[in-house]
Amino acid sequence: AAYAVPDVVTARPAIEISKLYVLPGHHGAGVSAALMDAIVERAAERRRAGLWLGVNQENTRARRFYQKHGFEVVGTRTFVVGSQTHDDFLMQRVL
């Protein structure tokens, strides 16, 4: 079942990570980890209780990265872009 974000993201106030992309030639070089560290630092400075994001259910590499950085799956969401339906896991990290 798909959930509304407020129903499953319990850390409030929270910051959404909308996009976090690193060019393929830089995968594994620590760039993603540095970006995530900076995001967490900014969120803590702003006294946020957590972070949340949506990640494609089929993107195993991204899901593993987020789990390594303290995120856990708290629900799912389905959305339509044009004629395509997309399924995301909703993930949350409590700070």
All heavy atoms as an XYZ file, in Angstrom:
742
protein
N       0.832     -1.185      0.000
C       0.000      0.000      0.000
C       0.872      1.242      0.000
O       1.912      1.274      0.627
C      -0.897      0.006      1.226
N       0.437      2.247     -0.694
C       1.154      3.520     -0.729
C       0.678      4.382      0.431
O      -0.466      4.298      0.867
C       0.914      4.227     -2.050
N       1.582      5.196      0.935
C       1.280      6.023      2.096
C       1.484      7.491      1.755
O       2.291      7.845      0.899
C       2.222      5.676      3.260
C       2.095      4.255      3.714
C       2.908      3.265      3.179
C       1.158      3.892      4.665
C       2.789      1.946      3.590
C       1.038      2.582      5.096
C       1.858      1.613      4.540
O       1.735      0.326      4.951
N       0.802      8.354      2.481
C       1.073      9.782      2.401
C       2.297     10.047      3.261
O       2.457      9.446      4.326
C      -0.125     10.574      2.904
N       3.167     10.917      2.800
C       4.414     11.183      3.515
C       4.184     11.518      4.989
O       4.849     10.942      5.859
C       5.231     12.274      2.794
C       6.426     12.701      3.623
C       5.677     11.773      1.421
N       3.242     12.411      5.329
C       3.061     12.720      6.756
C       2.640     11.527      7.606
O       2.824     11.540      8.819
C       1.959     13.782      6.758
C       1.960     14.355      5.392
C       2.386     13.241      4.488
N       2.090     10.503      6.994
C       1.663      9.320      7.743
C       2.841      8.455      8.189
O       2.728      7.718      9.161
C       0.714      8.453      6.915
C      -0.619      9.129      6.646
O      -0.977     10.070      7.389
O      -1.284      8.731      5.677
N       3.969      8.514      7.483
C       5.076      7.608      7.786
C       6.359      8.306      8.216
O       7.212      7.696      8.845
C       5.364      6.660      6.594
C       4.190      5.723      6.360
C       5.722      7.425      5.343
N       6.522      9.578      7.881
C       7.702     10.326      8.313
C       7.369     10.913      9.679
O       6.610     11.868      9.793
C       8.095     11.419      7.292
C       9.235     12.268      7.829
C       8.489     10.783      5.970
N       7.938     10.311     10.706
C       7.569     10.662     12.073
C       8.505     11.691     12.702
O       8.143     12.318     13.691
C       7.553      9.401     12.953
O       8.841      8.770     12.865
C       6.466      8.434     12.490
N       9.720     11.846     12.176
C      10.671     12.829     12.716
C      10.243     14.213     12.235
O      10.239     14.484     11.039
C      12.082     12.513     12.240
N       9.870     15.067     13.173
C       9.405     16.400     12.793
C      10.082     17.444     13.645
O      10.177     17.241     14.861
C       7.895     16.509     12.984
C       7.128     15.482     12.186
C       6.242     16.149     11.166
N       5.616     15.166     10.300
C       4.487     14.531     10.539
N       3.821     14.788     11.624
N       4.016     13.658      9.683
N      10.526     18.550     13.096
C      10.491     18.860     11.666
C      11.576     18.087     10.923
O      12.615     17.762     11.486
C      10.753     20.372     11.622
C      11.565     20.653     12.845
C      11.092     19.660     13.885
N      11.296     17.805      9.667
C      12.220     17.022      8.847
C      12.556     17.783      7.567
O      11.822     18.680      7.154
C      11.604     15.672      8.490
N      13.651     17.399      6.967
C      14.082     17.957      5.686
C      14.005     16.843      4.647
O      14.458     15.720      4.900
C      15.524     18.493      5.764
C      15.576     19.713      6.678
C      16.065     18.828      4.378
C      16.964     20.268      6.903
N      13.442     17.161      3.496
C      13.403     16.203      2.391
C      14.670     16.343      1.559
O      15.056     17.444      1.173
C      12.199     16.449      1.488
C      12.187     15.505      0.286
C      11.118     15.832     -0.746
O      10.499     16.910     -0.653
O      10.917     15.001     -1.657
N      15.298     15.218      1.271
C      16.377     15.185      0.290
C      15.701     14.839     -1.028
O      15.236     13.718     -1.226
C      17.450     14.145      0.639
C      18.070     14.476      1.996
C      18.508     14.085     -0.459
C      19.043     13.434      2.492
N      15.625     15.812     -1.921
C      14.901     15.622     -3.169
C      15.745     14.871     -4.194
O      15.277     13.931     -4.821
C      14.464     16.976     -3.729
O      13.819     16.804     -4.962
N      16.982     15.286     -4.371
C      17.874     14.642     -5.343
C      19.272     14.589     -4.762
O      19.736     15.548     -4.144
C      17.933     15.433     -6.654
C      16.591     15.669     -7.314
C      16.096     14.426     -8.019
C      14.811     14.667     -8.759
N      13.609     14.596     -7.945
N      19.958     13.487     -4.982
C      21.360     13.348     -4.580
C      22.034     12.479     -5.635
O      21.972     11.257     -5.574
C      21.474     12.709     -3.194
C      22.875     12.547     -2.631
C      23.524     13.907     -2.400
C      22.846     11.775     -1.330
N      22.609     13.143     -6.624
C      23.235     12.433     -7.736
C      24.717     12.754     -7.807
O      25.119     13.888     -7.566
C      22.606     12.851     -9.071
C      21.191     12.397     -9.261
C      20.151     13.321     -9.290
C      20.880     11.059     -9.420
C      18.842     12.915     -9.475
C      19.565     10.642     -9.602
C      18.556     11.577     -9.630
O      17.264     11.176     -9.812
N      25.507     11.748     -8.135
C      26.933     11.912     -8.380
C      27.217     11.280     -9.740
O      26.702     10.198    -10.052
C      27.763     11.217     -7.273
C      29.248     11.259     -7.585
C      27.484     11.872     -5.926
N      28.013     11.958    -10.550
C      28.342     11.434    -11.871
C      28.950     10.045    -11.758
O      29.762      9.789    -10.851
C      29.313     12.366    -12.593
C      28.748     13.737    -12.975
C      29.874     14.637    -13.495
C      27.672     13.588    -14.026
N      28.573      9.131    -12.659
C      29.042      7.740    -12.567
C      30.566      7.604    -12.429
O      31.039      6.738    -11.710
C      28.549      7.112    -13.872
C      27.326      7.906    -14.212
C      27.630      9.317    -13.759
N      31.319      8.448    -13.078
C      32.777      8.355    -12.990
C      33.324      8.664    -11.607
O      34.491      8.416    -11.324
N      32.476      9.202    -10.728
C      32.896      9.562     -9.373
C      32.284      8.666     -8.301
O      32.501      8.910     -7.114
C      32.559     11.031     -9.089
C      33.274     11.972     -9.991
N      34.586     12.349     -9.802
C      32.880     12.583    -11.137
C      34.962     13.167    -10.765
N      33.945     13.318    -11.597
N      31.531      7.629     -8.727
C      30.979      6.683     -7.755
C      32.124      5.998     -7.018
O      33.140      5.673     -7.605
C      30.118      5.622     -8.448
C      28.810      6.150     -8.943
N      27.901      5.351     -9.587
C      28.242      7.379     -8.890
C      26.831      6.066     -9.910
N      27.027      7.297     -9.499
N      31.949      5.797     -5.726
C      32.957      5.086     -4.938
C      34.110      5.951     -4.480
O      35.026      5.454     -3.832
N      34.081      7.249     -4.796
C      35.195      8.140     -4.435
C      34.927      8.916     -3.145
O      35.724      9.764     -2.761
C      35.473      9.112     -5.582
N      33.799      8.661     -2.492
C      33.493      9.353     -1.249
C      32.695     10.636     -1.427
O      32.381     11.307     -0.449
N      32.352     10.973     -2.682
C      31.609     12.209     -2.935
C      30.219     12.136     -2.323
O      29.776     13.077     -1.650
C      31.535     12.490     -4.461
C      30.680     13.712     -4.742
C      32.926     12.659     -5.037
N      29.525     11.034     -2.518
C      28.171     10.881     -1.968
C      28.179     10.955     -0.451
O      27.320     11.594      0.151
C      27.564      9.543     -2.402
O      27.424      9.488     -3.790
N      29.156     10.303      0.166
C      29.246     10.325      1.624
C      29.504     11.740      2.124
O      28.921     12.171      3.123
C      30.340      9.375      2.108
N      30.361     12.492      1.433
C      30.642     13.883      1.826
C      29.394     14.745      1.691
O      29.112     15.586      2.560
C      31.787     14.444      0.985
N      28.633     14.543      0.612
C      27.386     15.285      0.448
C      26.405     14.952      1.565
O      25.780     15.846      2.143
C      26.754     14.973     -0.915
C      27.429     15.580     -2.131
C      26.830     14.990     -3.412
C      27.290     17.091     -2.128
N      26.271     13.675      1.880
C      25.349     13.271      2.943
C      25.795     13.844      4.282
O      24.960     14.329      5.060
C      25.240     11.745      3.024
C      24.240     11.268      4.050
S      22.544     11.858      3.801
C      22.091     10.881      2.369
N      27.093     13.819      4.567
C      27.589     14.396      5.819
C      27.233     15.876      5.909
O      26.835     16.369      6.968
C      29.102     14.213      5.941
C      29.508     12.763      6.185
O      28.636     11.933      6.520
O      30.711     12.466      6.026
N      27.371     16.599      4.797
C      27.048     18.032      4.774
C      25.553     18.255      5.001
O      25.154     19.184      5.718
C      27.493     18.654      3.453
N      24.717     17.406      4.415
C      23.262     17.516      4.594
C      22.901     17.285      6.065
O      22.120     18.038      6.648
C      22.523     16.512      3.682
C      22.691     16.908      2.216
C      21.055     16.406      4.065
C      22.279     15.823      1.232
N      23.472     16.243      6.658
C      23.187     15.929      8.062
C      23.644     17.077      8.963
O      22.930     17.487      9.889
C      23.853     14.596      8.473
C      23.778     14.378      9.978
C      23.210     13.430      7.727
N      24.826     17.629      8.672
C      25.342     18.743      9.466
C      24.413     19.954      9.386
O      24.086     20.574     10.404
C      26.740     19.114      8.963
C      27.417     20.187      9.785
C      28.817     20.491      9.287
O      29.515     19.561      8.837
O      29.206     21.675      9.343
N      23.967     20.281      8.174
C      23.041     21.419      8.010
C      21.730     21.168      8.735
O      21.172     22.070      9.363
C      22.756     21.670      6.527
C      23.906     22.221      5.762
C      23.966     23.741      5.930
N      25.141     24.280      5.324
C      25.169     24.913      4.166
N      24.068     25.080      3.472
N      26.297     25.380      3.691
N      21.207     19.958      8.634
C      19.946     19.631      9.304
C      20.087     19.768     10.819
O      19.199     20.305     11.484
C      19.492     18.223      8.924
N      21.207     19.298     11.365
C      21.441     19.404     12.805
C      21.566     20.870     13.225
O      21.010     21.274     14.252
C      22.693     18.624     13.186
N      22.278     21.667     12.414
C      22.411     23.101     12.711
C      21.050     23.787     12.762
O      20.842     24.715     13.528
C      23.273     23.794     11.650
C      24.740     23.487     11.726
C      25.518     24.023     10.517
O      24.902     24.626      9.601
O      26.736     23.818     10.490
N      20.135     23.326     11.921
C      18.798     23.907     11.854
C      17.824     23.227     12.814
O      16.619     23.427     12.726
C      18.281     23.852     10.419
C      19.002     24.852      9.527
C      18.758     24.595      8.053
N      19.306     25.616      7.199
C      20.605     25.796      6.939
N      21.498     25.016      7.501
N      21.019     26.750      6.144
N      18.362     22.390     13.676
C      17.576     21.692     14.703
C      16.422     20.877     14.115
O      15.312     20.872     14.648
C      17.071     22.672     15.751
C      18.170     23.277     16.592
C      17.605     24.259     17.596
N      18.483     24.654     18.663
C      19.621     25.350     18.532
N      20.070     25.675     17.344
N      20.317     25.698     19.589
N      16.696     20.197     13.025
C      15.695     19.309     12.434
C      15.761     17.961     13.134
O      16.820     17.514     13.570
C      15.922     19.129     10.934
C      15.818     20.423     10.134
C      14.453     21.059     10.345
N      14.239     22.187      9.470
C      14.098     23.444      9.864
N      14.172     23.747     11.136
N      13.876     24.400      8.991
N      14.620     17.305     13.229
C      14.552     16.008     13.908
C      14.945     14.857     12.993
O      15.250     13.770     13.461
C      13.145     15.776     14.446
N      14.909     15.087     11.675
C      15.236     14.002     10.770
C      15.283     14.436      9.322
O      15.055     15.598      8.979
N      15.595     13.458      8.485
C      15.658     13.613      7.037
C      14.782     12.529      6.425
O      14.624     11.451      6.997
C      17.095     13.414      6.537
C      18.160     14.331      7.123
C      19.539     13.769      6.844
C      18.034     15.723      6.524
N      14.234     12.807      5.258
C      13.479     11.773      4.560
C      13.687     11.923      3.063
O      14.115     12.972      2.582
C      12.002     11.788      4.925
C      11.221     12.935      4.368
C      11.097     14.181      4.912
C      10.469     12.952      3.152
N      10.308     14.972      4.117
C       9.913     14.233      3.021
C      10.211     12.005      2.163
C       9.113     14.603      1.948
C       9.409     12.375      1.094
C       8.868     13.648      0.985
N      13.398     10.855      2.337
C      13.545     10.860      0.886
C      12.738      9.722      0.287
O      12.321      8.798      0.982
C      15.026     10.717      0.490
C      15.804      9.527      1.073
C      15.625      8.281      0.226
C      17.263      9.866      1.213
N      12.526      9.826     -1.001
C      11.934      8.739     -1.767
C      13.007      8.178     -2.681
O      13.776      8.929     -3.264
N      13.083      6.862     -2.782
C      14.076      6.217     -3.646
C      13.377      5.109     -4.430
O      12.551      4.373     -3.889
C      15.278      5.676     -2.829
C      14.855      4.620     -1.831
C      16.372      5.146     -3.761
N      13.694      5.031     -5.700
C      13.103      4.012     -6.561
C      13.333      2.629     -5.957
O      14.452      2.289     -5.578
C      13.715      4.099     -7.965
C      13.020      3.194     -8.946
O      13.030      1.982     -8.799
N      12.430      3.779     -9.955
N      12.283      1.849     -5.880
C      12.378      0.520     -5.269
C      13.375     -0.383     -5.982
O      13.930     -1.298     -5.380
C      10.999     -0.137     -5.238
C      10.052      0.544     -4.280
C       8.683     -0.095     -4.247
O       8.460     -1.173     -4.775
N       7.736      0.572     -3.594
N      13.630     -0.133     -7.255
C      14.554     -0.969     -8.014
C      16.001     -0.485     -7.945
O      16.896     -1.144     -8.454
C      14.092     -1.039     -9.470
C      12.733     -1.702     -9.615
C      12.228     -1.715    -11.047
O      13.025     -1.455    -11.974
O      11.038     -1.982    -11.231
N      16.248      0.654     -7.315
C      17.597      1.211     -7.247
C      18.321      0.668     -6.004
O      18.452      1.336     -4.984
C      17.545      2.738     -7.233
C      18.902      3.360     -7.436
O      19.932      2.728     -7.227
N      18.908      4.620     -7.832
N      18.816     -0.550     -6.135
C      19.457     -1.244     -5.016
C      20.675     -0.489     -4.511
O      20.887     -0.380     -3.300
C      19.866     -2.668     -5.452
O      18.704     -3.330     -5.936
C      20.441     -3.456     -4.303
N      21.475      0.037     -5.410
C      22.693      0.752     -5.010
C      22.356      1.955     -4.122
O      22.969      2.166     -3.075
C      23.464      1.192     -6.247
C      24.770      1.886     -5.933
C      25.458      2.372     -7.224
N      26.733      2.942     -6.896
C      27.887      2.448     -7.258
N      27.940      1.348     -7.978
N      29.014      3.030     -6.909
N      21.376      2.745     -4.533
C      20.984      3.919     -3.748
C      20.394      3.499     -2.406
O      20.724      4.088     -1.367
C      19.988      4.771     -4.530
N      19.553      2.489     -2.402
C      18.944      2.026     -1.151
C      20.016      1.578     -0.161
O      19.954      1.896      1.031
C      17.950      0.901     -1.410
C      16.676      1.407     -2.076
C      15.551      0.403     -2.131
N      15.844     -0.947     -1.717
C      15.908     -1.990     -2.548
N      15.730     -1.847     -3.847
N      16.151     -3.195     -2.083
N      21.009      0.848     -0.661
C      22.116      0.393      0.194
C      22.876      1.591      0.774
O      23.236      1.607      1.952
C      23.074     -0.485     -0.608
C      23.052     -1.934     -0.211
C      24.205     -2.753     -0.759
N      24.734     -2.327     -2.034
C      24.464     -2.890     -3.212
N      23.642     -3.901     -3.281
N      25.010     -2.443     -4.303
N      23.135      2.593     -0.068
C      23.834      3.800      0.380
C      23.064      4.483      1.509
O      23.625      4.817      2.550
C      24.040      4.771     -0.787
C      24.564      6.117     -0.368
C      25.920      6.300     -0.132
C      23.708      7.191     -0.196
C      26.406      7.533      0.284
C      24.186      8.434      0.212
C      25.539      8.596      0.452
N      21.761      4.684      1.294
C      20.963      5.363      2.307
C      20.893      4.557      3.602
O      20.974      5.108      4.699
C      19.568      5.687      1.779
C      19.589      6.676      0.646
C      18.939      6.415     -0.553
C      20.278      7.883      0.752
C      18.966      7.332     -1.601
C      20.316      8.797     -0.292
C      19.650      8.505     -1.461
O      19.695      9.405     -2.487
N      20.770      3.239      3.490
C      20.740      2.401      4.690
C      22.065      2.501      5.441
O      22.084      2.589      6.668
C      20.426      0.949      4.332
C      18.969      0.769      3.937
C      18.669     -0.601      3.339
O      19.536     -1.260      2.785
N      17.410     -1.004      3.434
N      23.155      2.525      4.720
C      24.481      2.671      5.327
C      24.583      3.986      6.098
O      25.315      4.083      7.081
C      25.550      2.612      4.233
C      26.961      2.755      4.719
C      27.932      2.678      3.559
C      29.348      3.009      4.004
N      30.278      3.006      2.873
N      23.826      4.987      5.660
C      23.859      6.300      6.286
C      22.689      6.529      7.245
O      22.322      7.667      7.532
C      23.940      7.391      5.219
C      25.290      7.426      4.575
N      26.345      8.127      5.090
C      25.769      6.775      3.493
C      27.412      7.936      4.346
N      27.090      7.109      3.368
N      22.118      5.434      7.741
C      21.151      5.527      8.829
C      19.694      5.671      8.448
O      18.847      5.882      9.314
N      19.372      5.548      7.163
C      17.977      5.638      6.738
C      17.330      4.262      6.812
O      17.981      3.246      6.592
C      17.882      6.152      5.294
C      18.170      7.617      5.146
C      19.476      8.076      5.109
C      17.140      8.537      5.042
C      19.758      9.428      4.973
C      17.406      9.891      4.904
C      18.720     10.335      4.866
N      16.031      4.266      7.100
C      15.278      3.014      7.063
C      13.980      3.230      6.298
O      13.432      4.331      6.273
C      15.009      2.485      8.463
C      14.200      3.406      9.339
C      14.039      2.847     10.741
O      13.940      1.623     10.902
O      14.002      3.651     11.680
N      13.517      2.178      5.670
C      12.267      2.236      4.917
C      11.119      2.365      5.907
O      11.015      1.587      6.855
C      12.089      0.979      4.029
C      10.716      0.974      3.373
C      13.189      0.912      2.973
N      10.262      3.384      5.678
C       9.109      3.599      6.557
C       7.788      3.487      5.802
O       6.722      3.552      6.401
C       9.199      4.959      7.282
C      10.361      4.961      8.268
C       9.315      6.118      6.310
N       7.857      3.332      4.479
C       6.634      3.218      3.693
C       6.954      3.223      2.208
O       8.112      3.106      1.807
N       5.911      3.342      1.416
C       6.056      3.392     -0.037
C       5.154      4.487     -0.586
O       4.219      4.932      0.093
C       5.652      2.058     -0.703
O       4.288      1.798     -0.395
C       6.534      0.913     -0.259
N       5.469      4.916     -1.787
C       4.569      5.839     -2.483
C       4.615      5.512     -3.958
O       5.634      5.058     -4.491
C       4.922      7.295     -2.227
C       6.202      7.755     -2.876
C       6.403      9.240     -2.705
N       7.758      9.588     -3.136
C       8.322     10.750     -2.944
N       7.662     11.706     -2.320
N       9.540     10.987     -3.356
N       3.506      5.744     -4.614
C       3.373      5.540     -6.050
C       2.957      6.865     -6.659
O       2.097      7.559     -6.114
C       2.311      4.463     -6.347
O       2.713      3.249     -5.695
C       2.170      4.213     -7.839
N       3.608      7.225     -7.757
C       3.243      8.474     -8.420
C       3.372      8.289     -9.925
O       4.033      7.368    -10.406
C       4.095      9.649     -7.922
C       5.570      9.470     -8.131
C       6.215     10.044     -9.216
C       6.324      8.739     -7.236
C       7.578      9.890     -9.409
C       7.697      8.571     -7.415
C       8.312      9.151     -8.504
N       2.705      9.155    -10.659
C       2.657      9.053    -12.111
C       3.340     10.276    -12.719
O       3.099     11.408    -12.306
C       1.199      8.955    -12.607
C       1.140      8.929    -14.124
C       0.518      7.729    -12.020
N       4.220     10.027    -13.690
C       4.841     11.089    -14.479
C       4.488     10.768    -15.933
O       4.925      9.743    -16.463
C       6.371     11.143    -14.286
C       6.982     12.210    -15.176
C       6.722     11.386    -12.826
N       3.686     11.634    -16.531
C       3.212     11.337    -17.879
C       2.339     10.099    -17.835
O       1.346     10.045    -17.120
N       2.762      9.076    -18.563
C       1.991      7.828    -18.572
C       2.695      6.721    -17.785
O       2.247      5.579    -17.789
C       1.773      7.371    -20.017
O       3.027      7.111    -20.620
N       3.782      7.059    -17.096
C       4.544      6.047    -16.361
C       4.252      6.118    -14.867
O       4.224      7.196    -14.278
C       6.046      6.232    -16.575
C       6.502      5.977    -17.995
C       8.013      6.068    -18.107
O       8.660      6.737    -17.322
N       8.558      5.389    -19.096
N       4.055      4.951    -14.284
C       3.858      4.846    -12.843
C       5.180      4.468    -12.198
O       5.886      3.576    -12.676
C       2.804      3.763    -12.529
O       1.574      4.144    -13.158
C       2.581      3.631    -11.034
N       5.531      5.170    -11.116
C       6.784      4.927    -10.405
C       6.481      4.525     -8.970
O       5.561      5.051     -8.346
C       7.652      6.199    -10.403
C       8.018      6.658    -11.773
N       9.152      6.229    -12.418
C       7.400      7.498    -12.628
C       9.216      6.799    -13.609
N       8.156      7.572    -13.758
N       7.284      3.602     -8.457
C       7.132      3.131     -7.086
C       8.407      3.449     -6.309
O       9.497      3.029     -6.696
C       6.879      1.620     -7.051
C       5.572      1.263     -7.729
O       4.539      1.821     -7.326
O       5.583      0.434     -8.649
N       8.259      4.190     -5.218
C       9.387      4.561     -4.370
C       9.215      3.968     -2.991
O       8.099      3.791     -2.501
C       9.458      6.076     -4.176
C      10.137      6.804     -5.314
O      10.526      6.169     -6.308
O      10.268      8.040     -5.198
N      10.366      3.681     -2.340
C      10.361      3.471     -0.918
C      10.511      4.841     -0.279
O      11.286      5.671     -0.773
C      11.535      2.593     -0.475
C      11.357      1.134     -0.753
C      12.279      0.453     -1.544
C      10.298      0.425     -0.217
C      12.121     -0.888     -1.800
C      10.145     -0.928     -0.465
C      11.054     -1.579     -1.262
N       9.792      5.101      0.785
C      10.011      6.297      1.595
C      10.956      5.890      2.715
O      10.728      4.898      3.409
C       8.687      6.801      2.181
C       7.691      7.318      1.155
C       6.342      7.591      1.801
C       8.228      8.572      0.480
N      12.056      6.641      2.847
C      13.066      6.325      3.844
C      13.248      7.529      4.766
O      13.136      8.667      4.340
C      14.390      5.969      3.166
C      14.291      4.763      2.243
S      15.877      4.269      1.532
C      16.563      3.335      2.929
N      13.533      7.238      6.023
C      13.698      8.277      7.034
C      14.954      8.021      7.843
O      15.304      6.867      8.117
C      12.484      8.266      7.966
C      12.621      9.138      9.181
C      11.377      9.101     10.044
O      10.620     10.044     10.044
N      11.154      8.012     10.772
N      15.620      9.104      8.219
C      16.726      9.035      9.179
C      16.400      9.992     10.310
O      16.197     11.195     10.077
C      18.052      9.431      8.541
C      19.175      9.487      9.572
C      20.511      9.823      8.988
N      21.463     10.085     10.049
C      22.765     10.264      9.847
N      23.254     10.217      8.626
N      23.556     10.502     10.861
N      16.344      9.475     11.524
C      16.099     10.303     12.687
C      17.452     10.813     13.163
O      18.409     10.052     13.278
C      15.384      9.497     13.789
C      15.205     10.337     15.040
C      14.041      8.988     13.277
N      17.528     12.120     13.431
C      18.788     12.722     13.884
C      18.839     12.786     15.397
O      17.874     12.756     16.082
C      18.953     14.125     13.301
C      19.000     14.198     11.784
C      19.168     15.642     11.327
C      20.137     13.347     11.228
